[in-house]
């Protein structure tokens, strides 16, 4: 076996025996269920937030996924709205 984790075949094409972990950005995306758990909502509520444009998700193969930054931004907006305007001192 070569150091790259592949094996030469009689046909000349290498066969990969061990794949390195994929460091793609999809590993950092969050599912609807995970977002619902983090926000304390139902999955249906997360879908409704997306329909209203309050939460921006990505469709990947029909599945809805979210960037952690999008969720953090949503939580920050909700906290700011809950605090309301501050009165001058």
Secondary structure, DSSP 8 states (H G I E B T S, - for coil): --TTSEEE-TTS-EEE--------GGGGEEEHHHHHHHHT--HHHHHHHHHTTSS--EEETTEEEEEHHHHHHHHHHHHHHHH------
